[in-house]
Amino acid sequence: MRTILVAGAGKSSIYLIHYLLSHASGNKWKVIVADGDENAIADKIKGSSYGEAAVIDITNAAEREPLVKQADIVISLMPPHLHIHLAKDCLKHKKNLITSSYISDEMREMDKAVKKADLMFMCEMGLDPGIDHMTANKILHSIHRVSGIVTSFKSFCGGLIAHESDNNPWHYKFTWNPKNVITAGFGGAKYLSHGKHLELPYEKMFEHNKKIRVDNVGMLAYYPNRDSLRYLELYDVPEIKTFMRATLRHPDFCMGWEALIALGLTNQEDTIDRAGNTFASWVKCKSGYENTVSLPQHVARKLEIPENDKLISMLKWLGLFEETPLTGKQSSADILLGLLLDKWSMSPSDKDLVAMQHEIEYLHKGEKIKLTSSMVLKGENRELSAMAKTVGLPISVLARMVLNKKITPPTGVLMPNMVSVYRPVLTELAHYGIVFNDVIE
C-alpha cells in the first residue's frame, strides 16, 4: 500500500482529498491528512477507511518528519510560508512534493539540490497559479508549432460570487483565504506593456478600473497581479510586447477598494489602540477628520466625490460610519479584516464563481490574430465551491498520475508549463467541467 500525505485540511482541500480517497481503493492507497484542526480533518475524510488523520503542528519537526518519511508523495496546502518545512523534509527523505503556491525564494534556492536528488517539487499547481500556466502554455506552444509570433499575452482570473448569491453592494464575498484578499497588491505589480516594463505601486493598483468582458459573466474590472515579468522566460515569448497577469473583480469592488486605500484603512504597519475607539473614530483618525462636517461628508470630500455617490453608501454598508466599539491593539488591516469577515461571509447555500480568460495576439503568415480562451465555473454551495475544485483537483490529478506512472515526474523546483504535465492533467480536468472555450478573431 502506498501513502499520500496531504498537509492542510482547509477550504481548498475538499475536492482534492475526495478525489484521492475515491481512487484509493483501486490503487491501494492510504491518504494521511495532517492539520492542526481535528474537526477539519474529520470533515474531509468523512470516515473513509482509506483516510487517516494526523493532528499535528506542522512546524514541529518531530511530529511532521515521520509522516513525510513514510509517504510516497507529499501534497502541501499549508500557508505559503510553511511549505519550506515540508520541502526540506522531502529533500532529506527523497519524496516528490506538490503545492499550489507561488515559488518562494527559499524554494527556488533548492532547485539544484532537488534536481540532483532526481525529485519533482511542483509548485503553482492550483488555479492561479496553476490552471492558468497549463492552459496558457498549451496555447502558446500550439502557436509556436506553426511558427506564429506572439505579440501580446494577457491572463485574467478571479474568484467571484455567482449572480444568484450576489446580494451586497460590493458584489463580493470571501471564496478564498480572506487574509489574501486584504493583502492583495501590497507588493505592487510589474508587467510589460507595449514594450515597456511598468511598475505599479499598491496605491495605484485599483485606479482607472480597466475592464474586460467575460462570456457568461459580463463586464469585469481587473488589476495587475504581482510580478508578471518573472514569467517571460518561462513562457518562452521573446518577441512579446505586452505581457500581464491580472486579477478579476466587479468594477464596484475595485472602486471601493481604492477608497479604502485612500482612507488608510488597509495599512498593515500602523497600530491602532482600539480601546475607547469605534469604527467611526478609526476612520476619522486615519483620514484626517477635522470635525467641521459629518463623517460621510468628510469622506466624500476626501475622496473628491459627491455626498450622494454610490461609494459612500458602499462604505456605510460596511459599517465604517458606526460607533461600534473596538477592542485591543491591531493594525488597520486587521481591523478591516475583522469587519469584512462578517460582511463578506458566504452563507451555506451561496455559490461562488471562478472566471479565467486569456487574451493572446499573434502574427501568423503576416496575419494578425487574436485568440480569447475563457473558462467559467460555478460552485455548488459554500463547501463545494468552484474555488476548491479548481485549486484542489489539478494537484490531486498530478499526484495520481505520478504515482501510477502516467506522468514521469520532471525534476527540479517547477511550475506546470511542460507538455508532459499539462496535456494529461487538462484532459482529466475536462471531465470535471474545467473546460476552456476558444474564440479566434
BELWO-V245173 format. One record per residue. N is the residue number from 1. SS is DSSP state (H for helix, E for strand, C for the rest). PHI is phi in degrees with one decimal (NA if undefined). PSI is psi in whole degrees, -180 to 180 (NA if undefined). Layout:
# BELWO-V245173
N_SS_PHI_PSI + N_SS_PHI_PSI
This chain:
# BELWO-V245173
1_C_NA_130 + 2_E_-95.0_154 + 3_E_-119.7_133 + 4_E_-111.9_127 + 5_E_-101.4_121 + 6_E_-110.3_112 + 7_E_-96.4_110 + 8_C_117.6_124 + 9_C_-124.8_37 + 10_C_-81.7_-162 + 11_H_-55.7_-39 + 12_H_-82.9_0 + 13_H_-92.2_-13 + 14_H_-63.3_-47 + 15_H_-69.4_-39 + 16_H_-59.5_-52 + 17_H_-67.3_-41 + 18_H_-62.2_-41 + 19_H_-61.1_-48 + 20_H_-64.4_-43 + 21_H_-66.2_-35 + 22_H_-69.0_-23 + 23_H_-100.3_-1 + 24_H_-67.3_-40 + 25_H_-62.2_-52 + 26_H_-67.9_-23 + 27_H_-105.9_-3 + 28_C_58.0_55 + 29_E_-105.7_152 + 30_E_-116.3_131 + 31_E_-110.6_109 + 32_E_-93.0_124 + 33_E_-108.9_117 + 34_E_-108.4_132 + 35_E_-165.0_164 + 36_C_-83.0_-10 + 37_C_-110.2_106 + 38_H_-61.9_-38 + 39_H_-67.3_-38 + 40_H_-63.6_-41 + 41_H_-63.6_-49 + 42_H_-59.4_-37 + 43_H_-65.2_-31 + 44_H_-87.2_-38 + 45_H_-74.9_-35 + 46_C_51.9_43 + 47_C_76.2_9 + 48_C_-61.2_137 + 49_C_-71.8_-12 + 50_C_-95.8_-4 + 51_E_-103.0_149 + 52_E_-138.0_134 + 53_E_-91.3_141 + 54_E_-134.9_100 + 55_E_-85.5_107 + 56_C_-139.5_165 + 57_C_-94.2_113 + 58_C_-63.1_-21 + 59_C_-84.3_-6 + 60_C_-91.6_107 + 61_H_-60.3_-36 + 62_H_-65.1_-32 + 63_H_-85.9_-35 + 64_H_-83.9_-46 + 65_H_-62.7_-39 + 66_H_-60.5_-32 + 67_H_-68.7_-42 + 68_H_-63.8_-42 + 69_H_-60.7_-37 + 70_H_-87.3_-8 + 71_C_-80.7_152 + 72_C_-92.3_-24 + 73_E_-154.9_148 + 74_E_-120.4_133 + 75_E_-117.9_129 + 76_E_-115.3_119 + 77_C_-112.2_21 + 78_C_-73.3_164 + 79_C_-53.7_146 + 80_H_-49.6_-39 + 81_H_-71.1_-11 + 82_H_-96.9_-11 + 83_H_-58.0_-34 + 84_H_-61.6_-32 + 85_H_-61.0_-47 + 86_H_-69.2_-37 + 87_H_-61.3_-44 + 88_H_-64.3_-38 + 89_H_-65.9_-41 + 90_H_-63.6_-39 + 91_H_-66.5_-43 + 92_H_-62.8_-41 + 93_H_-104.3_9 + 94_C_57.9_61 + 95_C_-122.4_140 + 96_E_-71.3_147 + 97_E_-131.4_140 + 98_E_-129.8_133 + 99_E_-135.7_166 + 100_C_-100.9_-5 + 101_C_-88.4_161 + 102_C_-58.3_150 + 103_C_-69.8_117 + 104_C_-80.0_165 + 105_H_-60.7_-41 + 106_H_-61.2_-42 + 107_H_-68.5_-41 + 108_H_-61.3_-36 + 109_C_-66.4_-17 + 110_C_-86.9_-4 + 111_H_-54.6_-48 + 112_H_-61.8_-44 + 113_H_-67.2_-37 + 114_H_-66.7_-41 + 115_H_-64.2_-43 + 116_H_-61.2_-35 + 117_C_-82.6_0 + 118_C_60.5_43 + 119_C_-114.0_159 + 120_E_-109.5_117 + 121_E_-110.2_89 + 122_E_-89.2_109 + 123_C_-100.9_175 + 124_C_54.6_46 + 125_C_-112.3_28 + 126_E_-103.9_-126 + 127_E_-92.9_-68 + 128_C_-141.5_92 + 129_C_-89.0_147 + 130_E_151.1_-89 + 131_H_-58.8_-35 + 132_H_-60.3_-46 + 133_H_-61.0_-46 + 134_H_-65.5_-47 + 135_H_-71.0_-38 + 136_H_-64.6_-45 + 137_H_-69.7_-30 + 138_H_-59.2_-45 + 139_H_-68.8_-48 + 140_H_-61.1_-41 + 141_H_-66.1_-35 + 142_H_-68.6_-34 + 143_H_-69.1_-43 + 144_H_-62.2_-34 + 145_H_-65.6_-26 + 146_C_-102.3_19 + 147_C_63.0_31 + 148_C_-76.6_153 + 149_E_-112.7_113 + 150_E_-79.7_125 + 151_E_-108.1_-24 + 152_E_-148.8_135 + 153_E_-136.4_122 + 154_E_-130.4_131 + 155_E_-126.0_127 + 156_E_-121.9_141 + 157_E_-151.8_143 + 158_E_-152.9_143 + 159_E_-96.0_114 + 160_E_-121.6_-179 + 161_E_-105.8_137 + 162_C_-65.5_154 + 163_H_-54.4_-43 + 164_H_-71.0_-14 + 165_H_-109.7_8 + 166_C_-89.2_97 + 167_C_-132.1_29 + 168_C_-135.0_158 + 169_C_-68.7_-13 + 170_C_-88.2_-11 + 171_C_54.1_44 + 172_C_-154.5_145 + 173_C_-142.8_157 + 174_C_-71.2_114 + 175_C_-112.0_1 + 176_C_-146.4_-174 + 177_C_-55.7_112 + 178_H_-56.4_-38 + 179_H_-60.7_-36 + 180_H_-65.9_-31 + 181_H_-68.2_-42 + 182_H_-64.7_-39 + 183_H_-91.4_-2 + 184_C_-54.9_127 + 185_C_87.8_-5 + 186_C_-55.5_-34 + 187_C_-84.4_2 + 188_C_77.7_-169 + 189_E_-145.9_148 + 190_E_-128.0_136 + 191_E_-158.2_171 + 192_E_-108.5_129 + 193_E_-136.7_115 + 194_C_51.7_44 + 195_C_85.5_-1 + 196_E_-110.5_135 + 197_E_-80.3_117 + 198_E_-111.6_146 + 199_E_-128.1_127 + 200_E_-115.5_121 + 201_C_-74.3_162 + 202_H_-53.9_-40 + 203_H_-64.0_-20 + 204_H_-106.1_-1 + 205_C_-58.7_-40 + 206_C_-102.2_9 + 207_C_-73.7_160 + 208_C_71.6_-25 + 209_C_51.5_55 + 210_C_-65.8_149 + 211_E_-130.1_154 + 212_E_-136.7_161 + 213_E_-101.0_131 + 214_E_-115.1_125 + 215_C_-54.5_138 + 216_C_70.4_6 + 217_C_-125.6_-47 + 218_E_112.3_-157 + 219_E_-79.5_129 + 220_E_-127.5_152 + 221_E_-92.8_162 + 222_E_-144.9_156 + 223_E_-137.1_147 + 224_E_-59.3_145 + 225_C_-110.5_109 + 226_C_53.9_-140 + 227_E_-104.7_95 + 228_H_-70.4_-26 + 229_H_-63.0_-28 + 230_H_-67.3_-13 + 231_H_-96.7_-4 + 232_H_-57.7_-48 + 233_H_-70.2_-40 + 234_H_-65.8_-30 + 235_H_-87.2_-9 + 236_C_55.1_61 + 237_C_-129.3_69 + 238_C_-63.6_-28 + 239_C_-90.0_0 + 240_C_-69.4_145 + 241_C_-109.3_-26 + 242_E_-132.0_128 + 243_E_-147.3_115 + 244_E_-149.8_136 + 245_E_-108.5_137 + 246_E_-143.5_160 + 247_E_-103.4_137 + 248_E_-96.3_139 + 249_E_-147.5_167 + 250_C_-67.7_143 + 251_H_-53.2_-38 + 252_H_-66.2_-33 + 253_H_-61.1_-49 + 254_H_-62.3_-40 + 255_H_-62.0_-43 + 256_H_-68.5_-40 + 257_H_-69.1_-35 + 258_H_-59.1_-39 + 259_H_-66.9_-41 + 260_H_-61.6_-39 + 261_H_-64.9_-46 + 262_H_-62.0_-31 + 263_C_-84.3_-4 + 264_C_80.4_17 + 265_C_-88.3_-1 + 266_C_-107.3_8 + 267_C_-65.0_125 + 268_C_-90.4_-16 + 269_C_-94.9_-17 + 270_C_-81.4_171 + 271_C_-131.7_120 + 272_E_-105.7_123 + 273_E_-81.5_105 + 274_C_-80.5_-10 + 275_E_-63.7_123 + 276_C_82.0_-4 + 277_C_-100.8_163 + 278_E_-129.1_173 + 279_H_-57.8_-42 + 280_H_-64.0_-45 + 281_H_-69.0_-30 + 282_H_-63.1_-47 + 283_H_-63.1_-40 + 284_H_-61.1_-45 + 285_H_-62.2_-46 + 286_H_-74.4_-26 + 287_H_-105.2_4 + 288_C_75.8_39 + 289_C_-66.0_136 + 290_C_-115.4_10 + 291_C_62.8_34 + 292_C_-106.4_-19 + 293_C_-139.9_176 + 294_C_-67.5_159 + 295_H_-60.0_-46 + 296_H_-59.6_-38 + 297_H_-65.0_-43 + 298_H_-60.9_-46 + 299_H_-63.0_-41 + 300_H_-60.3_-43 + 301_H_-67.1_-42 + 302_H_-59.0_-40 + 303_H_-89.5_-4 + 304_C_58.1_51 + 305_C_-133.4_161 + 306_C_-64.4_153 + 307_C_-65.2_-25 + 308_C_-96.9_16 + 309_C_-65.0_147 + 310_H_-55.9_-32 + 311_H_-62.7_-37 + 312_H_-64.5_-40 + 313_H_-68.2_-31 + 314_H_-66.1_-43 + 315_H_-68.4_-37 + 316_H_-63.8_-41 + 317_H_-60.5_-34 + 318_H_-67.8_-22 + 319_C_95.4_17 + 320_C_-71.2_-17 + 321_C_-101.1_7 + 322_C_-91.2_154 + 323_C_-90.8_45 + 324_C_-79.4_126 + 325_E_-64.8_147 + 326_E_-109.1_155 + 327_C_-135.7_150 + 328_C_78.7_-176 + 329_E_-116.5_125 + 330_E_-149.9_169 + 331_C_-77.9_166 + 332_H_-60.7_-40 + 333_H_-60.9_-38 + 334_H_-68.4_-41 + 335_H_-62.8_-44 + 336_H_-62.6_-42 + 337_H_-60.3_-45 + 338_H_-59.8_-39 + 339_H_-67.8_-45 + 340_H_-72.2_-28 + 341_H_-57.5_-33 + 342_H_-80.5_-47 + 343_H_-73.1_-34 + 344_C_-108.2_21 + 345_C_-75.3_146 + 346_C_-86.5_140 + 347_C_-80.6_162 + 348_C_-55.1_-32 + 349_C_-93.2_-5 + 350_C_-62.2_146 + 351_C_-114.0_135 + 352_E_-96.9_178 + 353_E_-148.0_133 + 354_E_-109.4_129 + 355_E_-124.0_132 + 356_E_-134.6_136 + 357_E_-145.9_130 + 358_E_-106.4_137 + 359_E_-122.9_113 + 360_E_-124.5_129 + 361_E_-114.2_137 + 362_E_-152.1_163 + 363_E_-106.5_132 + 364_E_-138.1_114 + 365_C_54.1_43 + 366_C_81.8_-5 + 367_E_-98.6_136 + 368_E_-84.5_126 + 369_E_-127.1_139 + 370_E_-117.9_127 + 371_E_-115.2_127 + 372_E_-113.7_122 + 373_E_-119.9_121 + 374_E_-134.6_150 + 375_E_-137.7_130 + 376_E_-128.9_126 + 377_E_-132.7_131 + 378_E_-105.7_140 + 379_C_-78.3_169 + 380_C_-89.2_-39 + 381_C_-166.9_-171 + 382_C_-60.2_-39 + 383_C_-77.0_-50 + 384_C_-92.1_70 + 385_C_-87.9_157 + 386_H_-64.3_-33 + 387_H_-64.2_-46 + 388_H_-62.9_-39 + 389_H_-65.7_-47 + 390_H_-76.2_-24 + 391_H_-81.9_-44 + 392_H_-81.6_-39 + 393_H_-65.0_-43 + 394_H_-57.2_-37 + 395_H_-66.2_-48 + 396_H_-67.9_-35 + 397_H_-64.6_-45 + 398_H_-63.0_-43 + 399_H_-59.4_-46 + 400_H_-60.9_-45 + 401_H_-69.0_-33 + 402_H_-69.4_-46 + 403_H_-63.3_-35 + 404_C_-91.3_8 + 405_C_60.7_27 + 406_C_-79.8_-24 + 407_C_-127.7_129 + 408_C_-82.4_115 + 409_C_-62.9_122 + 410_C_-66.8_155 + 411_C_-104.4_149 + 412_E_115.6_-177 + 413_E_-92.0_112 + 414_E_-131.3_169 + 415_C_-124.8_160 + 416_C_-82.4_67 + 417_C_-106.0_7 + 418_C_-100.0_142 + 419_H_-60.8_-32 + 420_H_-64.3_-22 + 421_H_-99.2_-52 + 422_H_-69.9_-31 + 423_H_-64.3_-54 + 424_H_-69.2_-35 + 425_H_-67.5_-45 + 426_H_-65.1_-35 + 427_H_-61.6_-43 + 428_H_-68.9_-41 + 429_H_-63.3_-30 + 430_H_-60.8_-30 + 431_C_-67.8_-16 + 432_C_-107.5_17 + 433_C_85.3_5 + 434_C_-90.2_86 + 435_C_-130.2_140 + 436_C_-103.5_143 + 437_E_-107.3_122 + 438_E_-102.7_134 + 439_E_-127.6_128 + 440_E_-110.5_133 + 441_C_-116.2_NA
